[in-house]
Amino acid sequence: MIAVIGLLAGVVIGFALQPDVPLWLQPYLPIAIVASLDAMFGGLRARLEGVFDEKVFVVSFVSNTIVAALIVFVGDRLGVGSQLTTGVVVVLGIRIFTNLAAIRRRLFRA
């Protein structure tokens, strides 16, 4: 329940303050969001399967986000940032949809 309240508070504060994302950070923000969504759906799946561990969730959340941003950063430095960004989004997208399929099967038995 605390997480839901924190999420709602964050959304309200974000809409009220409308923070600007610095120009140098803009290429990494979508990747960080996709990596965070991957960890979130993985955590939800683990919760439904009864194997959720808060420590594993936090480490997964932080490490997924950092590694994804680091891959894009290295790609930018090598001049292939858009290709690596696409690769990261595809891999994380597959993981998100795999977790969503498992959640759907668990909830709806379908």
Buried (B, 14 or more C-beta within 10 A) or exposed (E): EEEEEEEEEEEEEEEEEEEEEEEEEEBBEBBBEBBBBBBBBBBBBBBBEEEBEEEBBEEBBEEBBEEBBEBBBEBBEEEEBEEBBEBBBEBBEEBBEBBEEBBEEBEEEE
